[in-house]
Amino acid sequence: MTTDQSGTAGKERVQQPSAGEDGEKTPEREEDHADAAAGPAPGHDEDTAGGRNADAAEGTDGKDNGDTGKDGDAGKNGDTGKNGDTGDAGRSGNGDAGESVDADKPADADKATDGDKPAGGDKAAGGDKADPWQAFAPAPEPVPGRVRRVLRAVGRCLVHEWTLAVLASLALAVALTWPTLRYPLYTLPQDYWDPSLQAWQMAWSGHILLTNPAQLWQSNTFFPEPWSFAFSDTLLGYAPAGMLGTGPGAAVLRYNIMFVLAHALATLGAYALARQLGAGRAGAAVAGAGYTYAPWLLAQAGHLHVVSNGGIPLALAMLARGHGWSLRHGYRPERRHAGWAFAGWLVAAWQLSLGFGVGLPFAYFLAGATLVATVAWFVRRRSARRPFGFRLLVADGLGAALFAGVGGLLAVPYFKVAELHPNAARTLADIDVYSPPFWGFFTAPAESRVWGDLHEGARSALPWPPEMTLLPGFVLYALAAGGLFFSVWRVRHRLLLLAGVLVTAVLAMGTRFFDGTFTYGLLFEYLPGWNGLRTPGRMMLWTTLLLGLLAAGAVSAFAVRVRELAAERVPPWPGPWLRLATVLPLLLVIAEGLNATPHPVVPAQPAAMRLVDGPTLVLPSSQNLDQPVMLWSTSRFQDVVNGGSGFTPARQAEIRQVTETFPSQASVTYLRDLGVRNVVLLRDRIAGTPWETTIDAPVDALGVTREEIGNAVVFHIPR
């Protein structure tokens, strides 16, 4: 601040630093800066930096130096003292003093002025004669009302980066999962087997948490097996959605909505992570789309627990932001925020609650990152006092304890299942069945609209194509390779990302990489819970995320170069070809994610499922046929013997074998002893089975009654 004191009070000026053009020198103004997501840097205003007077807009008190600034001159009725002290502020609502004070003429500080005369030596008597120069003065800026202020705030919110990111993620999810929302009450993506199971899971968790939470793990399926809700990943984190609506129609609709939202969250999460690490908007968009719509994920459209992976990058982004760390700018203590760190742990715990199939590797990654951070904290303590801050340490402690507690509570039922059902345990031989070969990384699934038909021959050579077609996208490969040589990331960070890509890809190969002896086999043998993961190819989630970050570095560096070229133009604005070049990588990544996923119609619920009580057995019964039965049970949630999961319980296999002769005396006696009270035999499913000839056989001698309900025959077995 400089003051002219040559007998008069000069106009007060505040020099504000202007934002630099080089993003490295002034990260607060750099478009590519990861923390720009939170809004402009404090105190920065493009309209005022370097040009406008920074005096207070509500009036300036000149007591200290005798100054009367441009916006704070002495008021119309305010007396000006001998030493230049200003009296009451003027009447003007915007802080301007008086009606006709010339801001360029300083007030005389040595001569007292009469309160009725305007300061500055004007000859006109105060208020009696209008200032002849008033017509040339700028009109005072009107003070906006409350409604206008609210509208401005809403407008700023609507054009904020994160609002646009959310809306773009939702729009992209609807478009790239289409036609999922075309007939959301009647169809399911890919097939109606596993999606029916997962639709039932959401419905069951919502229903039981509202009615009897203590029985959460004792589901109405797989009767009479205990802990049956833990026979597969539970999607428990979606329980709030399961509380809305009842019946199969609501369950199918709920599944389709969550399927689309899961894609949107994955895009937003990967975008947020790339931005936090230091990528520009274009690069982060490529990372988000590449992570979510990689061609290999199209084969997982029937596995909502795999598609629901957005909590992984989102939690990592929040944790990195809370710790003031980015890949591009390193550790910046001034940017720490304990609230973001704790929120990151909450999101991580929610992600874990969706299932251990994706959540377990994530949990081990967080454990490793926590170990590294703990070592760094002890090292930094010697050179810096409280290097991470007390609040951040508390947030991390509470958050990590919450995450570990959720994981421990969720693991208990699975340990019970492993104890009761030894046949559910995986072996390395099981892993070998699902381990993809090297060429699987360059083979797309049949659901890929771009590469599906072209790769049909390569898929035919794979033992189990749904879990072995692991192409993350040729465009993503190319951009990631370019990111090794041209990137905003430092060289050592590029090498670390490359190492992560190679390590996770080797793990995704399971036992195909030197029999997995020193890779996946070590994790299988020594990490608790890892032997429950039967499909190593799903480690491609991490490979794809790291490839996306490498690609984001290359695209961000390209965007910086485009701005530099545009700055040399007159006017400094990128031409249409340059603008197209910055979005072309994103368009190509999206194009590779186009799907040809089938959306079959879900089998209609038999009327008998809305009328009979449990325990009930629906015949025919098999792994695939039982999953729609689970969905049909959502009208009443009566106990049913049917159920489908990642393994078949020994008792269920026995039930299916015994009931092949139903209604025979042996089968009726067996079911009565088991506690089954009703058997529903579906006429439209018995073609080619023994029931085709026995469904109408007499049952009077068996102590069983028969009832026709729609297309089903219901056999009532009294106690």
C-alpha positions, 0 to 999 in steps of 0.5 A: 500500500502506498500513500501520497502525503504531500500535504494532502491525502493521496488516493490509496492503492493496493497492488494485487499480484496477477495470476501467471500464465505458467501453470507450474509457477502459479498452480492456483491459476493453472487449469491443469492443477488438480486442486483447481477443482475446489474453485478459484484460488482465494483472493484471485479475481480476473477482473480486478487483478492489476487494474482496479482500486482495491479500496473497501467497497463499503466505505473507507475510514481515513482516520489513520492517514487522513486518506479518503479513497476513491470509494470511501471519500468523506460523506455529504454530511460527515465532518472532516476534522483538522487532521483529516479524520473523516466523519460519518460515512456518506449516505450512498449504499455502495460506500461512496462518500457524498454526491460529488466528490472527485476521487482524483482530488485529495481532501485537504488535510490541513484545513478544517471543512464545514460539514455542510460543504463537500470536502475537496475545496468545491466552491458550491455550497453543500447540497445547494448547487449540483456539481456540474461534473456529476453527469460525467461520474460513473453510475454507482453499482446497484446492490443486488437483492437477495433473489438475485444473489441466490440466482447468481450463486445457483448459476455459479454452481451450475457451471462449476467444474464438479457440477458439469463433471457429475452431469457429464458422467450421468449422461455418458452412463445413460448413453453407453449403457443403452438400452438398459433404461429403455425397458427398465422394468422388464429387461436386464443387461447381458442375461437374467441369471446373475443379475436376477441374483443381485437384484434379489440381494438388494431387495433382501438387504433393504427388506430385512434391515427394515423388518428384522436386521438381526436376520440379515445373514439368514436369508430366505433362500437356500432353505434350510442353510444358515448364513446363506446371504454370505454365499456370494458378494452381497452388494450390502452397500446398496441396501438403502436403494433396496428399501424402496419398492417391493416385488420383482418389478421394483427389484429389476428397476432398481437393478437397472438404475443402480447399474447405470449409476455405478458407471457414472460413479466410476467415471466421476471417481476416476476423473476426480482421482486424475484431477487430484493427482494433477491432470488437466480436465481433458486428461482426467476425462480420458482417465474417467472414460477409459476406466469405466468403459474399457472393452473388457468390462463389457463382459462383466455387465452381468456382474454388478459387484464388479461394475460397482468399482467407482468407490475405489478411485473416488476414495483414493482421490478424497484421501489424497486431497485430505493429505494435501498430496498430488502426483504432480506437486507432491506433498503440500501441508497447507492443503491438508484437510482432515474432513476430506481424509475422513470422507475418503475412509467412509467411501472406502468402507462403503466400497468394501461393503459391496463385496470382497471380490473387488473390495479385498484387493482394494483393502490390501492396497489401502493397508500397504499405503497406510504402512508407507504413510506411517513410515513416512510420518515417523521419518518426517517427525525428525525434521518437522514438528507434527508433519501431518497435523494432529487433526489429520492423524485423528481423522486417519485413525478413526477412518482406518478403524471404521474401515477395518471394523466394517471389513471385520464384521463383513468377514465373519459370515464368510468365515462361518460359510467356509467352516460349514461348507468346505467345498466352497474353498477355492484351490489353485486348480480352480484359479487355473480354470479362470486364468487368462493367457497373455493374448487375452489382454488384446482380445475384446469380448463379444459385447464390444460393438467395435471389436466383438466380431473382429475378435471372434476367432481369438475368443474361440481359443480361450478356455473361458472367454467371459473372464479372459477377454481383458482388452482395456482398449487399443486407444488407451494402450496408445495414449498410455505408451505416449504418456511414458515419453510426453507427460505432465508427470515426472519421469520417476512417476511414469516409471512407477505407474508403468511398474504398477501396470506390469505388476497388476497385469501379471496378477491378472494372469493368475497361474498363467505367468510361470504357474503363478508360483511367485506372483498370484500363488503367493497371494493365494497362499499367504494373504487372508481371504485371497483364496476366495477370489476365483477370477484373477482377471478382475485385477484388470481394474487396477491395470486399467486405472493405472493405464488411464493415469498414464494416458491422462498425463499425456493428454494433459501435456498435449492440452498445455501445448495447445494453449501455448500455441493458442497464445501465439495467435491473435486473438489468443484463442485455439482454432477449431482444429486445435480444439478438436485435437484436445477432445479427439482422445476422449472421443476415441476412448468412448468409441471403443466403449460402445456396447452390443450387450444383449438385454433379455426379458426377465421371466415373468413371476408365476402367480403361485409365488405370490400366493404360497407360503414357505418353505417352498421348493420350485422345480425344476431346480439348477444353478441358473434356473434358481436365480430367477426364483430368488427374484420371484420371492421378493413379493413375500420373501417366503423361505425357498429351497432354491438358490444360486451362488458361486458354489453349490451347498452339498445339501442343495445338490442332494435335494436336487437329486432326490426330487428328480423323481417327485412326486414319489413317496421317497421324495415326499418323505424327504421334503417333509422331513426337511420342512418343505411345505409346498412344491411348485412345479412349472409346466413351461419348464418341464419339457424333456424332464421326468416331470413331463410324465409325472406332473399329473400322476395321482398323489392321494396315496402320498398324503399330498394335495395338488392345486393348479395356479396359473401355469404351475402345479402346487403340491401341498405337503402337510406336516 
